[in-house]
């Protein structure tokens, strides 16, 4: 029996210099990647720390419930303004966004849906200052500097957020659900409302909450439209204050007391933004699990 | 769905109104966008007789007044603002792109399961901080520190040889283009990370397994398979964040200063950006200056529009390619 010659296999498993270099490169790069992950969350902790240490001393019930001209000073008018304008804006933006998302995903042909997507992209990309510019030029001559103008500026920014989220969550609804409903003789529009949207409801709500969170955090458009006011009032026909505007205007002051107000307002705003985002987060986590 | 059985007409009769209602929402949103552009365009018309579009985009200087006789003397140049917008955004993206992408790789590929979820959550929280809050922090805390550390160090070493990295030691400024860029980096890093994470997650698992099976190290898998496969999507993430940086108003306004007449000689001097200039100057602007600010707004819109279109094209192309492969 002739034995076939053994193939030339390296049986020596000790590391060659080349392997050692590969290992070292690997370790260095993994460290760098790890460092990048840490670096990306460091600002959060610094900001958190500073906001709390600078904002907490002044925070109290009177800060939340007093007007800016009272003693001790408070930001109740800014809180009201932020909430009222965001509320009006979402009342307008949610139906438009949800309706549009439904049309683009359920009714539109592929081509129309693509054009629609492009439009949402462009709208999402519109810098918020341009929404302010638009509302100023188009509406201040009619409505004046008022809560209404501010709300409409915010609406422009919220609509694409709701529409994009709605469209994306509707896309995730399995076609089988729609087909089952249609096979039972339920018309498409009722299927859409009671089956498709019902299934995607928490996702759609996520979009709405995200839009609210965007509205509460906007400064630039309100600066041009609703401006500021020291009145404690929820009259949308007049200039209105907002938390973001208070922070912006107090930030550059040389009076430490006024800057402290900015920090405390920032703390309030941050906590609100945090609550909104955490609520969204837990909703989506639940969705993914079940 | 006109073929649907028609034995319950009353229920079917809602079909058309519902369709019209939803289509109406789409059209309304589109109309909003068109009016927005049209209104800003229309308001900038007042500027063009005074300042031709091309000179507006390529010159410096910012003043305008209307004499009682109605004669307008004005010279508006957008160049310093366009320069400031692009340079701050480029600094921001140069810092944010590697950090954001690496952070995303860490979250998807390396992080232990217990760590991945909370870290992702933290990154999302950073993205949710309102920009004015970051601006306040940057103005009061970050900016002075950057000036006394990195800026001072760069200016006193490299700055000796490169003029645009030097600083006048006699008068270090409170605000600078560089600092705005860093603030932007902090704001857009979570955005880069979040989008990149989705992109990297969509890289098929079998590709990773193939390379690991051939004895590749983790980094080699990342470099040879994950990054090349995710290339287009990652570019999209970076461009998206770039667009966000270009439009950022308040945080830049608080940290960049209001130098509107010229391009600053060094990165460590105050400058201005388009969005910051609109927000800062609008309050006291004369009608002709408002026209000029509308002109600025228009150029900002064109910038972000171009970016949105590029990103969308990239996404479609990569979607097509993925579809062809599988």
Interface residues (C-beta under 8 A of the other chain):
Chain A: X22 X23 X25 X26 X29 X30 X32 X33 X34 X36 X37 X39 X40 X41 X43 X44 X46 X47 X50 X51 X54 X95 X96 X97 X98 X99 X100 X102 X103 X104 X106 X107 X108 X114 X116 X117 X118 X119 X120 X121 X122 X123 X124 X125 X126 X127 X128 X129 X130 X131 X132 X133 X134 X136 X137 X138 X155 X156 X159 X160 X163 X182 X185 X186 X187 X188 X189 X190 X192 X193 X213 X216 X217 X218 X219 X220 X223 X224 X244 X247 X248 X251 X252 X259 X262 X263 X266 X269 X270 X273 X274 X276 X277 X281
Chain B: X1 X4 X5 X7 X8 X11 X12 X14 X15 X18 X19 X21 X22 X23 X24 X25 X26 X28 X29 X30 X32 X33 X35 X36 X39 X40 X42 X43 X98 X99 X100 X102 X103 X105 X106 X107 X110 X111 X119 X121 X122 X123 X124 X125 X126 X128 X129 X130 X131 X132 X133 X134 X135 X136 X137 X139 X140 X141 X186 X189 X190 X193 X217 X218 X219 X220 X222 X223 X243 X246 X247 X248 X249 X250 X254 X275 X278 X279 X282 X283 X293 X294 X297 X300 X301 X304 X305 X307 X308 X309 X311 X312 X316
